[in-house]
Every structure is written in C-alpha cells, then in structure tokens.
C-alpha cells in the first residue's frame, strides 16, 4: 500500500465520516485501491453521498453525467487529484 498524501488523508477522513464506514479507518485506505466493487466496496448510493459531501467541503459539484466519472472515482488518489484541480479557492 502506498502512503496517503495530506490531501488524500483529508479526503479519506471525509469519505469515512460521510459514508459512516464504521469498520474502515481513514488511514488504512489504500490511495490506489478501487473505491467500488473489489476495493472499498462502495456502490452508486455511496457515490451520490460522497459527491454531496465533496460539494459542501470543496465548493464544486461532481456531476452524474460526467463521462470521466469512472476515472475520477477510480481510487482515492484519482478522486483527490480531481478535487485539487477543481476545488474552489
């Protein structure tokens, strides 16, 4: 497992908190592991809840009709990079 950057750790904390992942420690989330299916096992409802939490925290919306969503939500690292590129100042 590669180590989390500070931005990834902040996002991991948000993910655990917003999705009430009681059996998952934010520090234990591998930043390169898939968020859905075989990785953390998130589903489409989790994606909606996470998108809302990201919108509130970082000041921009993740749209469900974005063709890049598979890439954006591929891993904690990919999602963190997308947030860093798009977050409100």
N, CA, C and O atoms as a MOPAC input file, in Angstrom:
PM7 MOZYME 1SCF
protein

 N      0.84600 1    -1.18400 1     0.00000 1
 C      0.00000 1     0.00000 1     0.00000 1
 C      0.89300 1     1.24900 1     0.00000 1
 O      1.82100 1     1.36200 1     0.80100 1
 N      0.59900 1     2.16400 1    -0.89500 1
 C      1.35000 1     3.41100 1    -0.89700 1
 C      0.77600 1     4.34700 1     0.16300 1
 O     -0.37300 1     4.19800 1     0.57900 1
 N      1.57000 1     5.29100 1     0.58600 1
 C      1.11800 1     6.17900 1     1.65400 1
 C      0.25200 1     7.30600 1     1.09900 1
 O      0.38100 1     7.70200 1    -0.05900 1
 N     -0.62100 1     7.80200 1     1.94600 1
 C     -1.53400 1     8.87900 1     1.57100 1
 C     -0.83600 1    10.23000 1     1.67900 1
 O     -0.03500 1    10.46300 1     2.58400 1
 N     -1.15700 1    11.11100 1     0.73800 1
 C     -0.72300 1    12.49700 1     0.84400 1
 C     -1.64400 1    13.19300 1     1.84800 1
 O     -2.68900 1    12.64100 1     2.19300 1
 N     -1.29300 1    14.37400 1     2.32000 1
 C     -2.20800 1    15.09100 1     3.22900 1
 C     -3.58900 1    15.32600 1     2.61700 1
 O     -4.59600 1    15.21800 1     3.31600 1
 N     -3.65000 1    15.64400 1     1.32800 1
 C     -4.94700 1    15.85600 1     0.66400 1
 C     -5.74100 1    14.55800 1     0.60500 1
 O     -6.95900 1    14.56600 1     0.78100 1
 N     -5.05900 1    13.44600 1     0.35800 1
 C     -5.73400 1    12.14600 1     0.32600 1
 C     -6.23200 1    11.76200 1     1.70600 1
 O     -7.31200 1    11.18800 1     1.84100 1
 N     -5.45700 1    12.07300 1     2.72600 1
 C     -5.87600 1    11.76000 1     4.09900 1
 C     -7.12500 1    12.55600 1     4.47100 1
 O     -8.04700 1    12.02200 1     5.08700 1
 N     -7.15000 1    13.84100 1     4.09300 1
 C     -8.32800 1    14.67300 1     4.34900 1
 C     -9.55400 1    14.09100 1     3.64200 1
 O    -10.63800 1    14.02700 1     4.22200 1
 N     -9.37800 1    13.67000 1     2.39400 1
 C    -10.47800 1    13.08500 1     1.63500 1
 C    -10.89900 1    11.74400 1     2.23100 1
 O    -12.09100 1    11.44300 1     2.29200 1
 N     -9.94100 1    10.94100 1     2.66800 1
 C    -10.25700 1     9.65400 1     3.29400 1
 C    -11.07500 1     9.86900 1     4.56700 1
 O    -12.02000 1     9.12600 1     4.83300 1
 N    -10.71000 1    10.88300 1     5.35100 1
 C    -11.48200 1    11.20900 1     6.55400 1
 C    -12.91400 1    11.59400 1     6.17800 1
 O    -13.86300 1    11.15400 1     6.82600 1
 N    -13.07400 1    12.41100 1     5.13800 1
 C    -14.39100 1    12.81500 1     4.67700 1
 C    -15.19200 1    11.61000 1     4.19800 1
 O    -16.38400 1    11.49700 1     4.48300 1
 N    -14.54300 1    10.72200 1     3.48000 1
 C    -15.20000 1     9.52400 1     2.96200 1
 C    -15.72300 1     8.65800 1     4.11000 1
 O    -16.88600 1     8.25500 1     4.10800 1
 N    -14.87800 1     8.38000 1     5.06900 1
 C    -15.27800 1     7.54100 1     6.21100 1
 C    -16.40500 1     8.20700 1     6.99800 1
 O    -17.37200 1     7.55300 1     7.38900 1
 N    -16.27100 1     9.51700 1     7.22800 1
 C    -17.26700 1    10.25200 1     8.00700 1
 C    -18.60200 1    10.35500 1     7.26900 1
 O    -19.64800 1    10.08100 1     7.85700 1
 N    -18.58500 1    10.74200 1     6.00300 1
 C    -19.82500 1    10.98100 1     5.26900 1
 C    -20.56700 1     9.69500 1     4.93900 1
 O    -21.79100 1     9.70600 1     4.80500 1
 N    -19.84700 1     8.59300 1     4.80500 1
 C    -20.48600 1     7.31600 1     4.47500 1
 C    -20.66000 1     6.41200 1     5.69100 1
 O    -21.12100 1     5.27800 1     5.55900 1
 N    -20.29800 1     6.90300 1     6.86600 1
 C    -20.42400 1     6.13000 1     8.10200 1
 C    -19.78100 1     4.74700 1     7.98400 1
 O    -20.39400 1     3.73700 1     8.33200 1
 N    -18.55800 1     4.71200 1     7.49800 1
 C    -17.83400 1     3.44800 1     7.33900 1
 C    -17.20400 1     3.06500 1     8.66900 1
 O    -16.03300 1     3.35200 1     8.91700 1
 N    -17.97700 1     2.42400 1     9.51000 1
 C    -17.55100 1     2.13600 1    10.88000 1
 C    -16.38800 1     1.15400 1    10.95900 1
 O    -15.60000 1     1.21100 1    11.90400 1
 N    -16.26600 1     0.25800 1     9.98800 1
 C    -15.21900 1    -0.76500 1    10.03700 1
 C    -13.97800 1    -0.37900 1     9.24600 1
 O    -13.09000 1    -1.20600 1     9.03700 1
 N    -13.91300 1     0.88300 1     8.80300 1
 C    -12.79200 1     1.33100 1     7.97600 1
 C    -12.12100 1     2.52900 1     8.64000 1
 O    -12.78200 1     3.50600 1     8.98900 1
 N    -10.81400 1     2.44600 1     8.80900 1
 C    -10.03900 1     3.59000 1     9.30700 1
 C     -9.52400 1     4.36400 1     8.10600 1
 O     -9.00000 1     3.77300 1     7.16200 1
 N     -9.66900 1     5.67700 1     8.13700 1
 C     -9.24400 1     6.51500 1     7.01400 1
 C     -7.78400 1     6.26100 1     6.65400 1
 O     -7.43300 1     6.22600 1     5.47400 1
 N     -6.95100 1     6.08700 1     7.63900 1
 C     -5.51700 1     5.87700 1     7.39900 1
 C     -5.23100 1     4.53900 1     6.72000 1
 O     -4.16100 1     4.35600 1     6.13900 1
 N     -6.17600 1     3.60700 1     6.78900 1
 C     -5.97800 1     2.27500 1     6.20200 1
 C     -6.45300 1     2.18000 1     4.75900 1
 O     -6.30600 1     1.12900 1     4.13500 1
 N     -7.02000 1     3.25500 1     4.21600 1
 C     -7.49600 1     3.21100 1     2.83400 1
 C     -6.29600 1     3.36600 1     1.89900 1
 O     -5.58800 1     4.37200 1     1.93600 1
 N     -6.08900 1     2.36900 1     1.07600 1
 C     -5.00600 1     2.42400 1     0.09400 1
 C     -5.39400 1     3.44700 1    -0.97500 1
 O     -6.43000 1     3.28800 1    -1.62000 1
 N     -4.58700 1     4.49100 1    -1.17700 1
 C     -4.96500 1     5.54000 1    -2.12200 1
 C     -5.06400 1     5.07000 1    -3.57000 1
 O     -5.64700 1     5.75800 1    -4.40800 1
 N     -4.50000 1     3.90600 1    -3.86600 1
 C     -4.54500 1     3.40400 1    -5.24300 1
 C     -5.54900 1     2.27100 1    -5.42900 1
 O     -5.74200 1     1.80400 1    -6.55200 1
 N     -6.19000 1     1.82300 1    -4.36000 1
 C     -7.16500 1     0.74000 1    -4.45000 1
 C     -8.49300 1     1.26700 1    -5.00500 1
 O     -8.83400 1     2.42900 1    -4.78400 1
 N     -9.23300 1     0.43300 1    -5.71200 1
 C    -10.53100 1     0.86800 1    -6.22300 1
 C    -11.47500 1     1.24800 1    -5.08300 1
 O    -11.46500 1     0.62700 1    -4.02000 1
 N    -12.29200 1     2.28000 1    -5.32200 1
 C    -13.28200 1     2.66800 1    -4.32500 1
 C    -14.51900 1     1.78700 1    -4.40700 1
 O    -15.20500 1     1.57500 1    -3.40700 1
 N    -14.80200 1     1.27400 1    -5.60000 1
 C    -16.01700 1     0.49100 1    -5.82200 1
 C    -15.68500 1    -0.96900 1    -6.05100 1
 O    -14.54500 1    -1.32400 1    -6.35100 1
 N    -16.68800 1    -1.80200 1    -5.90800 1
 C    -16.58900 1    -3.24300 1    -6.12600 1
 C    -15.51300 1    -3.87900 1    -5.25800 1
 O    -15.67300 1    -3.93700 1    -4.03900 1
 N    -14.42400 1    -4.35700 1    -5.84700 1
 C    -13.44300 1    -5.14800 1    -5.10200 1
 C    -12.62700 1    -4.35300 1    -4.09700 1
 O    -12.04200 1    -4.93700 1    -3.18400 1
 N    -12.57400 1    -3.04400 1    -4.24000 1
 C    -11.80100 1    -2.23300 1    -3.30500 1
 C    -12.55900 1    -2.00500 1    -2.01500 1
 O    -12.74000 1    -2.93300 1    -1.22700 1
 N    -13.00600 1    -0.77400 1    -1.79200 1
 C    -13.77500 1    -0.44000 1    -0.58800 1
 C    -15.18400 1    -0.99300 1    -0.64400 1
 O    -15.85200 1    -1.09700 1     0.38500 1
 N    -15.64400 1    -1.34900 1    -1.83600 1
 C    -16.97600 1    -1.92200 1    -1.97200 1
 C    -18.09500 1    -0.90200 1    -1.96600 1
 O    -19.23000 1    -1.22900 1    -1.62000 1
 N    -17.79400 1     0.32900 1    -2.34500 1
 C    -18.82400 1     1.35600 1    -2.39300 1
 C    -19.79300 1     1.07000 1    -3.53600 1
 O    -19.47100 1     0.33200 1    -4.46800 1
 N    -20.98300 1     1.66200 1    -3.45300 1
 C    -21.97500 1     1.48900 1    -4.50800 1
 C    -22.44400 1     2.85200 1    -5.01000 1
 O    -21.90900 1     3.88100 1    -4.59800 1
 N    -23.43300 1     2.86600 1    -5.89000 1
 C    -23.87200 1     4.11700 1    -6.51100 1
 C    -24.48100 1     5.08900 1    -5.50200 1
 O    -24.33400 1     6.30200 1    -5.65700 1
 N    -25.14800 1     4.59200 1    -4.49100 1
 C    -25.69600 1     5.46300 1    -3.44000 1
 C    -24.54900 1     6.12500 1    -2.67500 1
 O    -24.61400 1     7.31000 1    -2.35000 1
 N    -23.50800 1     5.35700 1    -2.39500 1
 C    -22.32300 1     5.92200 1    -1.73700 1
 C    -21.70500 1     7.02300 1    -2.59500 1
 O    -21.26100 1     8.04600 1    -2.07400 1
 N    -21.67700 1     6.81200 1    -3.90600 1
 C    -21.11200 1     7.82100 1    -4.80900 1
 C    -21.90700 1     9.11700 1    -4.72900 1
 O    -21.32800 1    10.20300 1    -4.73400 1
 N    -23.22500 1     9.00600 1    -4.65400 1
 C    -24.06300 1    10.20500 1    -4.53600 1
 C    -23.80200 1    10.92900 1    -3.21900 1
 O    -23.65100 1    12.15100 1    -3.19800 1
 N    -23.74900 1    10.18000 1    -2.12700 1
 C    -23.50000 1    10.78200 1    -0.82000 1
 C    -22.11300 1    11.41300 1    -0.75800 1
 O    -21.94600 1    12.49800 1    -0.20000 1
 N    -21.12900 1    10.74200 1    -1.32300 1
 C    -19.76600 1    11.26600 1    -1.33500 1
 C    -19.69000 1    12.53000 1    -2.19800 1
 O    -19.01300 1    13.49300 1    -1.83800 1
 N    -20.37700 1    12.52100 1    -3.32200 1
 C    -20.40300 1    13.70600 1    -4.19600 1
 C    -20.98900 1    14.90900 1    -3.47400 1
 O    -20.48900 1    16.02500 1    -3.61600 1
 N    -22.03500 1    14.69100 1    -2.70700 1
 C    -22.65800 1    15.77700 1    -1.94400 1
 C    -21.69200 1    16.30400 1    -0.88200 1
 O    -21.55800 1    17.51600 1    -0.70900 1
 N    -21.02600 1    15.40600 1    -0.18000 1
 C    -20.05900 1    15.81800 1     0.84700 1
 C    -18.89800 1    16.58800 1     0.22200 1
 O    -18.43300 1    17.57500 1     0.79300 1
 N    -18.43100 1    16.14900 1    -0.93700 1
 C    -17.34600 1    16.84600 1    -1.63300 1
 C    -17.79900 1    18.22900 1    -2.05800 1
 O    -17.05000 1    19.19800 1    -1.93200 1
 N    -19.02300 1    18.32500 1    -2.56000 1
 C    -19.57300 1    19.61600 1    -2.97500 1
 C    -19.60000 1    20.60000 1    -1.81000 1
 O    -19.22100 1    21.76200 1    -1.96100 1
 N    -20.04600 1    20.13300 1    -0.65800 1
 C    -20.11400 1    21.00000 1     0.52500 1
 C    -18.72400 1    21.39400 1     1.01400 1
 O    -18.50000 1    22.54900 1     1.37400 1
 N    -17.80100 1    20.45700 1     1.03100 1
 C    -16.46500 1    20.71000 1     1.57900 1
 C    -15.57400 1    21.51100 1     0.62900 1
 O    -14.86100 1    22.41900 1     1.05600 1
 N    -15.61900 1    21.17200 1    -0.65400 1
 C    -14.64200 1    21.73500 1    -1.59000 1
 C    -15.21400 1    22.76700 1    -2.56300 1
 O    -14.45900 1    23.36900 1    -3.32600 1
 N    -16.51200 1    22.98000 1    -2.55200 1
 C    -17.09600 1    24.07600 1    -3.31600 1
 C    -17.27100 1    23.85800 1    -4.80700 1
 O    -17.32300 1    24.82600 1    -5.56500 1
 N    -17.36100 1    22.61900 1    -5.24300 1
 C    -17.68800 1    22.36100 1    -6.64800 1
 C    -18.47000 1    21.05600 1    -6.73100 1
 O    -18.41300 1    20.22800 1    -5.82200 1
 N    -19.20100 1    20.88200 1    -7.83000 1
 C    -20.05900 1    19.70900 1    -7.95600 1
 C    -19.44600 1    18.64600 1    -8.85900 1
 O    -18.83600 1    18.94300 1    -9.88600 1
 N    -19.62700 1    17.40700 1    -8.44200 1
 C    -19.31500 1    16.26300 1    -9.28500 1
 C    -20.63000 1    15.85500 1    -9.93800 1
 O    -21.57900 1    15.48700 1    -9.24700 1
 N    -20.68900 1    15.91600 1   -11.23700 1
 C    -21.93800 1    15.66200 1   -11.95100 1
 C    -22.07000 1    14.18900 1   -12.32700 1
 O    -21.09800 1    13.55400 1   -12.73700 1
 N    -23.26000 1    13.66100 1   -12.18500 1
 C    -23.50300 1    12.25100 1   -12.50100 1
 C    -23.38300 1    11.96800 1   -13.99600 1
 O    -23.15500 1    10.82400 1   -14.38900 1
 N    -23.53500 1    12.99300 1   -14.83400 1
 C    -23.46600 1    12.78600 1   -16.28100 1
 C    -22.07400 1    13.04000 1   -16.85600 1
 O    -21.91200 1    13.12100 1   -18.07300 1
 N    -21.06800 1    13.16800 1   -15.98900 1
 C    -19.69800 1    13.39400 1   -16.44800 1
 C    -19.12400 1    12.09200 1   -17.01000 1
 O    -19.09900 1    11.07100 1   -16.32300 1
 N    -18.67000 1    12.13300 1   -18.24200 1
 C    -18.11800 1    10.93900 1   -18.89300 1
 C    -16.84000 1    10.43400 1   -18.22000 1
 O    -16.44900 1     9.28400 1   -18.42000 1
 N    -16.19200 1    11.27900 1   -17.43300 1
 C    -14.94600 1    10.90400 1   -16.76500 1
 C    -15.14900 1    10.31800 1   -15.37000 1
 O    -14.16700 1    10.08900 1   -14.66400 1
 N    -16.38200 1    10.06900 1   -14.95300 1
 C    -16.63200 1     9.60200 1   -13.58600 1
 C    -15.92600 1     8.29000 1   -13.25800 1
 O    -15.47200 1     8.10500 1   -12.12800 1
 N    -15.82600 1     7.38900 1   -14.20900 1
 C    -15.12500 1     6.12900 1   -13.92600 1
 C    -13.66700 1     6.40400 1   -13.56700 1
 O    -13.11600 1     5.76600 1   -12.67000 1
 N    -13.04900 1     7.34300 1   -14.25500 1
 C    -11.66500 1     7.70700 1   -13.95800 1
 C    -11.58300 1     8.49600 1   -12.65200 1
 O    -10.71100 1     8.24100 1   -11.82200 1
 N    -12.49300 1     9.45500 1   -12.47300 1
 C    -12.47400 1    10.31200 1   -11.28500 1
 C    -12.64500 1     9.49000 1   -10.01200 1
 O    -11.93100 1     9.70400 1    -9.03300 1
 N    -13.58400 1     8.55400 1   -10.02400 1
 C    -13.88500 1     7.75300 1    -8.83700 1
 C    -13.12500 1     6.42500 1    -8.80700 1
 O    -13.48100 1     5.52900 1    -8.04100 1
 N    -12.09400 1     6.29200 1    -9.62300 1
 C    -11.37200 1     5.02200 1    -9.69500 1
 C    -10.69700 1     4.66600 1    -8.37200 1
 O    -10.66200 1     3.49800 1    -7.98700 1
 N    -10.16000 1     5.67400 1    -7.67600 1
 C     -9.43500 1     5.42900 1    -6.43100 1
 C     -9.43200 1     6.70700 1    -5.60500 1
 O     -9.81000 1     7.77400 1    -6.08900 1
 N     -9.01000 1     6.59000 1    -4.38100 1
 C     -8.86800 1     7.76100 1    -3.51800 1
 C     -7.89300 1     8.75700 1    -4.15200 1
 O     -8.13200 1     9.96400 1    -4.12100 1
 N     -6.81400 1     8.26400 1    -4.71600 1
 C     -5.80800 1     9.13000 1    -5.33100 1
 C     -6.38700 1     9.87900 1    -6.53800 1
 O     -6.16900 1    11.08200 1    -6.68000 1
 N     -7.11700 1     9.18100 1    -7.39800 1
 C     -7.71000 1     9.82400 1    -8.57900 1
 C     -8.73400 1    10.87400 1    -8.16200 1
 O     -8.77900 1    11.96200 1    -8.73600 1
 N     -9.54600 1    10.55600 1    -7.17500 1
 C    -10.55800 1    11.49700 1    -6.70600 1
 C     -9.89700 1    12.71200 1    -6.05500 1
 O    -10.33000 1    13.84400 1    -6.27300 1
 N     -8.87300 1    12.49000 1    -5.27400 1
 C     -8.15100 1    13.58300 1    -4.63000 1
 C     -7.51100 1    14.50500 1    -5.66800 1
 O     -7.56500 1    15.72700 1    -5.53000 1
 N     -6.91400 1    13.93300 1    -6.69200 1
 C     -6.30200 1    14.74000 1    -7.75100 1
 C     -7.34900 1    15.58200 1    -8.47300 1
 O     -7.10100 1    16.74500 1    -8.79200 1
 N     -8.52500 1    14.99300 1    -8.73100 1
 C     -9.60200 1    15.71500 1    -9.39300 1
 C    -10.06800 1    16.88200 1    -8.51500 1
 O    -10.32300 1    17.97800 1    -9.01400 1
 N    -10.17600 1    16.64200 1    -7.22500 1
 C    -10.60300 1    17.70700 1    -6.29800 1
 C     -9.57400 1    18.82600 1    -6.29000 1
 O     -9.93800 1    20.00000 1    -6.35500 1
 N     -8.29600 1    18.48200 1    -6.21000 1
 C     -7.25900 1    19.51500 1    -6.17000 1
 C     -7.27600 1    20.37800 1    -7.43000 1
 O     -6.95200 1    21.56300 1    -7.36800 1
 N     -7.64600 1    19.80700 1    -8.55800 1
 C     -7.69300 1    20.55400 1    -9.81400 1
 C     -8.92800 1    21.42600 1    -9.92400 1
 O     -8.91900 1    22.41000 1   -10.66500 1
 N    -10.00200 1    21.08900 1    -9.19900 1
 C    -11.28500 1    21.76200 1    -9.39700 1
 C    -11.85700 1    22.49300 1    -8.19100 1
 O    -12.87100 1    23.18000 1    -8.31700 1
 N    -11.24400 1    22.36200 1    -7.04700 1
 C    -11.81500 1    22.94400 1    -5.83200 1
 C    -11.82600 1    24.46400 1    -5.90500 1
 O    -10.98000 1    25.08600 1    -6.54800 1
 N    -12.80700 1    25.03900 1    -5.22600 1
 C    -12.90400 1    26.50000 1    -5.13800 1
 C    -11.75900 1    27.01900 1    -4.28200 1
 O    -11.34800 1    26.36500 1    -3.32300 1
 N    -11.25500 1    28.17300 1    -4.62200 1
 C    -10.11800 1    28.74100 1    -3.89200 1
 C    -10.43700 1    29.08400 1    -2.46800 1
 O     -9.57100 1    29.57000 1    -1.74100 1

